[in-house]
Amino acid sequence: MLLRMASYNIHGGIGTDGQHAPERIRQVVAELNADVIALQEVESAPGRDDDLLVQLDRDGYRVIAGPTHKRRGVHYGNALLTRTGVRAVRRLDLSLFDREPRGALAVDLEVQDATLLVIATHLGLRPLERRFQIRRLLKLLTAEPREPVALLGDFNEWFVWGRPLRWLHGHFGRPPAPRSFPSKPFPVFALDRIWFSPRQQLRNVVVHGTPLARIASDHLPIVAEVEFVLAV
């Protein structure tokens, strides 16, 4: 089974033209045509008919919200979209001191009668935060050894040889890392990443750089193809 997974920092629906246009995010999500999508910087007003997550639910996705705090009365944080069954959901607090609250969604998905653990996150801006947050995630993964497992999100890691990336590569192997930020005029940094274990099932990771994606957010989505094979 070929499984498409994506990660997309939607910047609260604010595009590179400065316009707040969540409908463009919805259109980019449709372009991705992925089975599992991790979203970051999601603004949501639960109960409102024009809420982006409500609209994505109507588009056929199972929507799992992972808000970390409120801004101007609306929820702000992560979300996971999936076309698969959902077996369990955990919301992890990765906040550190007085920095902006951060979190992760750890979701057990049902794929071909197997359980796929997907962890979707958005890490902090400071190196100290990211080191703390990666340690927390790796502690979870080593305390509960699982395969298959996917880790995806905006890792805000500017330093290619920094410890957080080396730790993650040590656990998952080194996947492709296309540049995804900024979306205009052209991407320079690989802030958005996808890891998958077993590593050999990860076929490719590419950036989704359509004209609409380049204006809808300051990040471009990245898409991974996984050759999902059940263990015999």
Salt bridges, closest charged atoms under 4 A:
ASP17 OD2 - ARG24 NH1 2.93
GLU23 OE1 - ARG26 NH1 3.48
GLU31 OE1 - HIS208 NE2 2.79
GLU43 OE2 - ARG72 NH2 3.02
ASP49 OD1 - ARG58 NH2 2.31
ASP50 OD2 - ARG48 NH2 2.93
ASP59 OD2 - ARG26 NE 2.76
GLU100 OE1 - ARG71 NH2 3.47
ASP108 OD1 - ARG146 NH2 2.71
GLU110 OE2 - ARG87 NH2 3.62
GLU129 OE2 - ARG99 NE 3.05
GLU144 OE2 - ARG90 NH1 3.19
ASP154 OD2 - HIS122 NE2 3.16
ASP154 OD2 - HIS219 NE2 3.71
GLU157 OE1 - ARG130 NE 2.95
ASP192 OD2 - HIS219 ND1 2.84
ASP218 OD2 - HIS11 NE2 3.80
GLU225 OE2 - ARG4 NH1 3.67
GLU225 OE1 - ARG203 NH2 3.80
GLU227 OE1 - ARG203 NH1 3.02
